[in-house]
Amino acid sequence: MEEHRRDQRVEATCAVIVTSDARRPETDETGREAIRILEEAGHRVETYMILRNEVEEIRKAVSELIGRDEIQVVITSGGTGISSRDKTIDAVQPILEKRIDGFGELFRRLSYEEIGEAAILSRATAGIAKGKLIVCLPGSRKAMELGLKRIIIPALGHILWEASR
């Protein structure tokens, strides 16, 4: 019987995309927080970008990133809510070959403990495309920290191992 890889550790190469109509590199605290968290956990951030909340722009960037051999993980920040300008989930969902529904479920449960019923407004999601992990998180620093530190980073080795099989 094959050994279960739930505790497998990796040093992943990541991309961070912030979707916002207002943020710039000098004002983007959430993107910087994502990079800090990932690098402190031993991962490398190869690409960082800020994109407007436009479906085609986001979809094109994510598609190009998962087409690069060195990128294993794409983390997006922002655009996961229900307002008319929240476009990230709409852009990314058609790219996903397999959804990781448990990520969104767990993220909303943990968020509920911190922010109450407003957690139901999040469409945070994750999935696999071309053997790469794509994680779509809300645009707040606290949401980024929660999603990365409590869910993604502890499970990343196992996720990437399963995605590559």
ZADO-1210 file (C-alpha; in nm, 4 decimals, padded with zeros to 6 digits):
<atoms>
<atom x="00.0000" y="00.0000" z="00.0000" code="MET" pos="1"/>
<atom x="00.1303" y="00.3448" z="-00.0943" code="GLU" pos="2"/>
<atom x="00.2228" y="00.5864" z="00.1847" code="GLU" pos="3"/>
<atom x="-00.0185" y="00.8769" z="00.2361" code="HIS" pos="4"/>
<atom x="00.1551" y="01.2079" z="00.1619" code="ARG" pos="5"/>
<atom x="-00.0458" y="01.4409" z="00.3839" code="ARG" pos="6"/>
<atom x="00.2654" y="01.5664" z="00.5662" code="ASP" pos="7"/>
<atom x="00.4852" y="01.6115" z="00.2598" code="GLN" pos="8"/>
<atom x="00.6781" y="01.9389" z="00.2604" code="ARG" pos="9"/>
<atom x="00.7645" y="02.1339" z="-00.0518" code="VAL" pos="10"/>
<atom x="00.9329" y="02.4551" z="-00.1533" code="GLU" pos="11"/>
<atom x="00.6893" y="02.5818" z="-00.4146" code="ALA" pos="12"/>
<atom x="00.7315" y="02.8516" z="-00.6761" code="THR" pos="13"/>
<atom x="00.4354" y="03.0870" z="-00.6592" code="CYS" pos="14"/>
<atom x="00.2718" y="03.3802" z="-00.8338" code="ALA" pos="15"/>
<atom x="00.0644" y="03.6433" z="-00.6532" code="VAL" pos="16"/>
<atom x="-00.2039" y="03.8389" z="-00.8382" code="ILE" pos="17"/>
<atom x="-00.3896" y="04.1244" z="-00.6719" code="VAL" pos="18"/>
<atom x="-00.7090" y="04.2340" z="-00.8438" code="THR" pos="19"/>
<atom x="-00.8051" y="04.5913" z="-00.7685" code="SER" pos="20"/>
<atom x="-00.9165" y="04.9071" z="-00.9443" code="ASP" pos="21"/>
<atom x="-00.7453" y="05.1234" z="-00.6812" code="ALA" pos="22"/>
<atom x="-00.4349" y="04.9513" z="-00.5428" code="ARG" pos="23"/>
<atom x="-00.0851" y="05.0206" z="-00.6653" code="ARG" pos="24"/>
<atom x="00.2377" y="04.8434" z="-00.5586" code="PRO" pos="25"/>
<atom x="00.3086" y="05.1135" z="-00.3012" code="GLU" pos="26"/>
<atom x="-00.0407" y="05.0844" z="-00.1443" code="THR" pos="27"/>
<atom x="-00.0929" y="04.7093" z="-00.1737" code="ASP" pos="28"/>
<atom x="-00.0535" y="04.5712" z="00.1774" code="GLU" pos="29"/>
<atom x="-00.2289" y="04.2411" z="00.1024" code="THR" pos="30"/>
<atom x="00.0002" y="04.1425" z="-00.1838" code="GLY" pos="31"/>
<atom x="00.3053" y="04.2240" z="00.0269" code="ARG" pos="32"/>
<atom x="00.1561" y="04.0193" z="00.3124" code="GLU" pos="33"/>
<atom x="00.1047" y="03.7200" z="00.0806" code="ALA" pos="34"/>
<atom x="00.4642" y="03.7399" z="-00.0403" code="ILE" pos="35"/>
<atom x="00.5950" y="03.7678" z="00.3182" code="ARG" pos="36"/>
<atom x="00.3910" y="03.4706" z="00.4397" code="ILE" pos="37"/>
<atom x="00.4882" y="03.2520" z="00.1453" code="LEU" pos="38"/>
<atom x="00.8581" y="03.3374" z="00.1671" code="GLU" pos="39"/>
<atom x="00.8696" y="03.2890" z="00.5454" code="GLU" pos="40"/>
<atom x="00.7247" y="02.9419" z="00.4876" code="ALA" pos="41"/>
<atom x="01.0104" y="02.8607" z="00.2489" code="GLY" pos="42"/>
<atom x="00.8348" y="02.9219" z="-00.0820" code="HIS" pos="43"/>
<atom x="00.9499" y="03.1492" z="-00.3636" code="ARG" pos="44"/>
<atom x="00.7353" y="03.4190" z="-00.5237" code="VAL" pos="45"/>
<atom x="00.8418" y="03.4366" z="-00.8871" code="GLU" pos="46"/>
<atom x="00.5737" y="03.6784" z="-01.0071" code="THR" pos="47"/>
<atom x="00.3691" y="03.9549" z="-00.8468" code="TYR" pos="48"/>
<atom x="00.1202" y="04.1706" z="-01.0322" code="MET" pos="49"/>
<atom x="-00.1764" y="04.3996" z="-00.9773" code="ILE" pos="50"/>
<atom x="-00.4565" y="04.3741" z="-01.2327" code="LEU" pos="51"/>
<atom x="-00.7788" y="04.5641" z="-01.2841" code="ARG" pos="52"/>
<atom x="-01.1061" y="04.3893" z="-01.1998" code="ASN" pos="53"/>
<atom x="-01.1631" y="04.2760" z="-01.5584" code="GLU" pos="54"/>
<atom x="-01.2525" y="03.9142" z="-01.6346" code="VAL" pos="55"/>
<atom x="-01.0473" y="03.8796" z="-01.9530" code="GLU" pos="56"/>
<atom x="-00.7383" y="04.0453" z="-01.8030" code="GLU" pos="57"/>
<atom x="-00.7481" y="03.8182" z="-01.4972" code="ILE" pos="58"/>
<atom x="-00.8234" y="03.5024" z="-01.6985" code="ARG" pos="59"/>
<atom x="-00.5393" y="03.5760" z="-01.9426" code="LYS" pos="60"/>
<atom x="-00.2863" y="03.6331" z="-01.6631" code="ALA" pos="61"/>
<atom x="-00.3835" y="03.3184" z="-01.4703" code="VAL" pos="62"/>
<atom x="-00.3796" y="03.1107" z="-01.7905" code="SER" pos="63"/>
<atom x="-00.0339" y="03.2386" z="-01.8822" code="GLU" pos="64"/>
<atom x="00.1005" y="03.1736" z="-01.5319" code="LEU" pos="65"/>
<atom x="-00.0212" y="02.8126" z="-01.5162" code="ILE" pos="66"/>
<atom x="00.1355" y="02.7617" z="-01.8578" code="GLY" pos="67"/>
<atom x="00.4803" y="02.8393" z="-01.7155" code="ARG" pos="68"/>
<atom x="00.6673" y="02.5274" z="-01.6044" code="ASP" pos="69"/>
<atom x="00.8240" y="02.6885" z="-01.2980" code="GLU" pos="70"/>
<atom x="00.4980" y="02.8184" z="-01.1467" code="ILE" pos="71"/>
<atom x="00.3292" y="02.5653" z="-00.9163" code="GLN" pos="72"/>
<atom x="00.0867" y="02.7884" z="-00.7274" code="VAL" pos="73"/>
<atom x="-00.1133" y="03.0981" z="-00.8227" code="VAL" pos="74"/>
<atom x="-00.2615" y="03.2994" z="-00.5350" code="ILE" pos="75"/>
<atom x="-00.5128" y="03.5728" z="-00.6160" code="THR" pos="76"/>
<atom x="-00.6218" y="03.8444" z="-00.3757" code="SER" pos="77"/>
<atom x="-00.9475" y="04.0332" z="-00.4213" code="GLY" pos="78"/>
<atom x="-01.2548" y="04.0017" z="-00.6374" code="GLY" pos="79"/>
<atom x="-01.4123" y="03.7169" z="-00.4391" code="THR" pos="80"/>
<atom x="-01.7171" y="03.8994" z="-00.3060" code="GLY" pos="81"/>
<atom x="-02.0597" y="03.9561" z="-00.4582" code="ILE" pos="82"/>
<atom x="-02.0371" y="04.3174" z="-00.5786" code="SER" pos="83"/>
<atom x="-02.0540" y="04.3993" z="-00.9478" code="SER" pos="84"/>
<atom x="-01.6773" y="04.4738" z="-00.9492" code="ARG" pos="85"/>
<atom x="-01.5803" y="04.1372" z="-00.7952" code="ASP" pos="86"/>
<atom x="-01.4631" y="03.9501" z="-01.1051" code="LYS" pos="87"/>
<atom x="-01.1846" y="03.7126" z="-00.9980" code="THR" pos="88"/>
<atom x="-01.3993" y="03.4055" z="-00.9348" code="ILE" pos="89"/>
<atom x="-01.5855" y="03.4589" z="-01.2634" code="ASP" pos="90"/>
<atom x="-01.2508" y="03.4784" z="-01.4435" code="ALA" pos="91"/>
<atom x="-01.0886" y="03.1778" z="-01.2764" code="VAL" pos="92"/>
<atom x="-01.3671" y="02.9195" z="-01.2466" code="GLN" pos="93"/>
<atom x="-01.3711" y="02.8291" z="-01.6189" code="PRO" pos="94"/>
<atom x="-00.9959" y="02.7583" z="-01.6012" code="ILE" pos="95"/>
<atom x="-01.0241" y="02.5107" z="-01.3134" code="LEU" pos="96"/>
<atom x="-01.0137" y="02.1450" z="-01.4141" code="GLU" pos="97"/>
<atom x="-01.0853" y="02.0270" z="-01.0590" code="LYS" pos="98"/>
<atom x="-01.2332" y="02.2378" z="-00.7825" code="ARG" pos="99"/>
<atom x="-01.1200" y="02.1969" z="-00.4227" code="ILE" pos="100"/>
<atom x="-01.4577" y="02.2692" z="-00.2645" code="ASP" pos="101"/>
<atom x="-01.3309" y="02.1904" z="00.0849" code="GLY" pos="102"/>
<atom x="-01.1018" y="02.4930" z="00.0720" code="PHE" pos="103"/>
<atom x="-01.3881" y="02.7407" z="00.0336" code="GLY" pos="104"/>
<atom x="-01.5982" y="02.5593" z="00.2899" code="GLU" pos="105"/>
<atom x="-01.3190" y="02.5588" z="00.5483" code="LEU" pos="106"/>
<atom x="-01.2183" y="02.9179" z="00.4690" code="PHE" pos="107"/>
<atom x="-01.5738" y="03.0419" z="00.5262" code="ARG" pos="108"/>
<atom x="-01.6063" y="02.8420" z="00.8495" code="ARG" pos="109"/>
<atom x="-01.2836" y="02.9862" z="00.9885" code="LEU" pos="110"/>
<atom x="-01.3816" y="03.3334" z="00.8647" code="SER" pos="111"/>
<atom x="-01.7153" y="03.3043" z="01.0413" code="TYR" pos="112"/>
<atom x="-01.5272" y="03.2596" z="01.3694" code="GLU" pos="113"/>
<atom x="-01.3524" y="03.5931" z="01.3055" code="GLU" pos="114"/>
<atom x="-01.6083" y="03.8113" z="01.1247" code="ILE" pos="115"/>
<atom x="-01.9460" y="03.6480" z="01.1781" code="GLY" pos="116"/>
<atom x="-02.2158" y="03.6097" z="00.9163" code="GLU" pos="117"/>
<atom x="-02.0377" y="03.8352" z="00.6653" code="ALA" pos="118"/>
<atom x="-01.8296" y="03.5250" z="00.5869" code="ALA" pos="119"/>
<atom x="-02.1127" y="03.3955" z="00.3669" code="ILE" pos="120"/>
<atom x="-02.0439" y="03.6775" z="00.1190" code="LEU" pos="121"/>
<atom x="-01.7061" y="03.5305" z="00.0264" code="SER" pos="122"/>
<atom x="-01.6755" y="03.3167" z="-00.2854" code="ARG" pos="123"/>
<atom x="-01.3155" y="03.2217" z="-00.1972" code="ALA" pos="124"/>
<atom x="-01.2216" y="02.9104" z="-00.3899" code="THR" pos="125"/>
<atom x="-00.9354" y="02.6885" z="-00.4947" code="ALA" pos="126"/>
<atom x="-00.8732" y="02.4327" z="-00.7623" code="GLY" pos="127"/>
<atom x="-00.6302" y="02.2638" z="-00.9948" code="ILE" pos="128"/>
<atom x="-00.5535" y="02.3462" z="-01.3583" code="ALA" pos="129"/>
<atom x="-00.2669" y="02.1959" z="-01.5591" code="LYS" pos="130"/>
<atom x="-00.1420" y="02.0347" z="-01.2376" code="GLY" pos="131"/>
<atom x="-00.1075" y="02.3776" z="-01.0699" code="LYS" pos="132"/>
<atom x="-00.2877" y="02.5012" z="-00.7607" code="LEU" pos="133"/>
<atom x="-00.4952" y="02.8175" z="-00.7972" code="ILE" pos="134"/>
<atom x="-00.6246" y="02.9817" z="-00.4783" code="VAL" pos="135"/>
<atom x="-00.8601" y="03.2821" z="-00.4854" code="CYS" pos="136"/>
<atom x="-00.8692" y="03.4723" z="-00.1571" code="LEU" pos="137"/>
<atom x="-01.0434" y="03.7935" z="-00.0517" code="PRO" pos="138"/>
<atom x="-00.8495" y="04.1188" z="-00.0653" code="GLY" pos="139"/>
<atom x="-00.8034" y="04.1809" z="00.3054" code="SER" pos="140"/>
<atom x="-00.4757" y="04.1146" z="00.4863" code="ARG" pos="141"/>
<atom x="-00.6532" y="03.9089" z="00.7533" code="LYS" pos="142"/>
<atom x="-00.8202" y="03.6898" z="00.4891" code="ALA" pos="143"/>
<atom x="-00.4860" y="03.6369" z="00.3162" code="MET" pos="144"/>
<atom x="-00.3215" y="03.5411" z="00.6439" code="GLU" pos="145"/>
<atom x="-00.6058" y="03.3049" z="00.7380" code="LEU" pos="146"/>
<atom x="-00.6155" y="03.1323" z="00.3999" code="GLY" pos="147"/>
<atom x="-00.2412" y="03.0887" z="00.3636" code="LEU" pos="148"/>
<atom x="-00.1291" y="03.0187" z="00.7200" code="LYS" pos="149"/>
<atom x="-00.4187" y="02.8043" z="00.8409" code="ARG" pos="150"/>
<atom x="-00.5156" y="02.6165" z="00.5250" code="ILE" pos="151"/>
<atom x="-00.2940" y="02.6357" z="00.2162" code="ILE" pos="152"/>
<atom x="00.0609" y="02.6295" z="00.3520" code="ILE" pos="153"/>
<atom x="00.0019" y="02.3352" z="00.5900" code="PRO" pos="154"/>
<atom x="-00.1612" y="02.1346" z="00.3080" code="ALA" pos="155"/>
<atom x="00.0525" y="02.2529" z="00.0146" code="LEU" pos="156"/>
<atom x="00.2857" y="01.9545" z="-00.0101" code="GLY" pos="157"/>
<atom x="-00.0040" y="01.7115" z="-00.0132" code="HIS" pos="158"/>
<atom x="-00.2060" y="01.9226" z="-00.2599" code="ILE" pos="159"/>
<atom x="00.0807" y="01.9494" z="-00.5088" code="LEU" pos="160"/>
<atom x="00.1661" y="01.5815" z="-00.4755" code="TRP" pos="161"/>
<atom x="-00.1939" y="01.4834" z="-00.5488" code="GLU" pos="162"/>
<atom x="-00.2219" y="01.7362" z="-00.8348" code="ALA" pos="163"/>
<atom x="00.0854" y="01.5918" z="-01.0067" code="SER" pos="164"/>
<atom x="-00.0338" y="01.2283" z="-00.9998" code="ARG" pos="165"/>
</atoms>
